[in-house]
């Protein structure tokens, strides 16, 4: 049970690291896009001079790069949202696994205690069922 919880923690940490990497990639793409937009704005603001063929080609290349960068940022954003959803799911699963492990450990501890005392609950016939992680004992008749 603890191995499962540890595996859950490891996968949770991996998802968090991937989430951070995607967030960083998205931020870098947005910064790059803003830089390209600023460059194209400055080029259009200095429109007094006549644009030559080279300048027009450079502008087209910059516009294509801007579009690609925006696409990358959008894709990173979608991946980030997907990873965030998976993280929430994994955290919920981890919480449930930890709770089940805690209940199992309590049951195991109760059984060890009964056996150490010499007469387990199953031998005395007093153990009726498990309830909230503890033995529910019937009164001796």
C-alpha positions in Angstrom: 0.0 0.0 0.0 2.9 2.4 0.8 4.5 1.5 -2.5 1.4 2.7 -4.3 1.3 5.9 -2.3 5.0 6.5 -3.0 4.4 5.8 -6.7 1.5 8.3 -6.6 3.8 10.9 -5.0 6.5 10.3 -7.7 4.0 10.6 -10.5 2.5 13.7 -8.8 5.9 15.3 -8.7 6.5 14.4 -12.3 3.2 16.0 -13.3 4.1 19.1 -11.3 7.5 19.4 -13.0 5.9 19.0 -16.4 3.3 21.6 -15.5 6.1 24.1 -14.6 8.0 23.4 -17.8 4.9 24.0 -19.9 4.2 27.2 -18.0 7.7 28.4 -18.7 7.5 27.4 -22.4 4.2 29.3 -22.7 5.7 32.4 -21.0 8.8 32.3 -23.3 6.5 32.0 -26.4 4.4 35.0 -25.2 7.5 37.1 -24.6 8.8 36.2 -28.1 5.4 37.0 -29.6 5.4 40.4 -27.9 8.9 41.1 -29.1 7.9 40.3 -32.7 4.8 42.5 -32.4 6.8 45.4 -31.1 9.3 45.0 -34.0 6.6 44.9 -36.6 4.9 48.0 -35.0 8.2 49.9 -35.0 8.7 49.0 -38.6 5.2 50.2 -39.6 5.6 53.3 -37.5 8.7 54.3 -39.5 6.6 53.9 -42.6 7.8 57.3 -43.9 10.5 55.6 -45.9 9.5 53.3 -48.7 9.8 49.6 -48.0 11.9 47.7 -50.4 11.5 44.0 -51.4 13.9 42.9 -48.7 12.0 44.8 -46.0 8.7 43.3 -47.2 10.2 39.8 -47.1 11.6 40.4 -43.6 8.1 41.6 -42.5 6.5 38.5 -44.0 9.0 36.3 -42.2 8.4 38.1 -39.0 4.7 37.8 -39.4 5.0 34.0 -40.0 7.3 33.7 -37.0 4.7 35.6 -34.9 1.9 33.3 -36.0 4.0 30.2 -35.2 4.9 31.6 -31.8 1.3 32.3 -31.1 0.4 28.8 -32.1 3.1 27.4 -29.8 1.9 29.5 -26.9 -1.7 28.4 -27.5 -0.6 24.7 -27.7 1.4 25.1 -24.5 -1.6 26.7 -22.8 -3.8 23.7 -23.8 -1.2 21.3 -22.5 -0.9 23.3 -19.2 -4.7 23.1 -18.7 -4.7 19.3 -19.4 -1.8 18.7 -17.0 -3.5 20.9 -14.3 -6.7 18.7 -14.7 -4.6 15.6 -14.4 -2.9 17.0 -11.3 -6.2 17.6 -9.6 -7.3 14.0 -10.4 -4.0 12.5 -9.1 -4.1 14.6 -5.9 -7.6 13.3 -5.2 -6.5 9.7 -5.9 -3.5 10.1 -3.7 -5.7 11.4 -0.9 -8.0 8.4 -1.1 -5.0 6.0 -1.2 -3.5 7.6 1.8 -6.8 7.4 3.7 -7.2 3.7 2.8 -3.6 3.0 3.9 -4.2 4.8 7.2 -7.3 2.6 7.8 -5.4 -0.5 6.9 -2.6 0.3 9.3 -5.1 0.9 12.1 -6.8 -2.4 11.4 -3.4 -4.2 11.3 -2.4 -2.4 14.6 -5.6 -3.5 16.3 -5.1 -7.1 15.2 -1.5 -7.1 16.4 -2.7 -5.8 19.8 -5.3 -8.5 20.1 -2.8 -11.2 19.2 -0.3 -9.9 21.7 -2.8 -10.1 24.5 -3.2 -13.8 23.7 -6.7 -14.1 22.5 -7.6 -12.6 19.2 -11.1 -11.3 18.6 -11.9 -14.1 16.2 -11.0 -16.6 18.9 -13.3 -15.1 21.5 -16.1 -14.6 19.0 -16.4 -11.0 20.1 -15.3 -9.3 16.8 -18.4 -8.5 14.7 -17.1 -6.2 12.0 -14.7 -3.4 11.1 -16.2 0.0 11.5 -14.4 3.3 10.7 -11.0 1.6 10.7 -11.5 0.1 14.1 -12.8 -3.2 15.4 -16.4 -3.2 16.4 -16.7 -5.5 19.4 -19.8 -7.2 20.6 -20.3 -7.2 24.4 -19.5 -10.6 26.0 -22.7 -12.6 26.5 
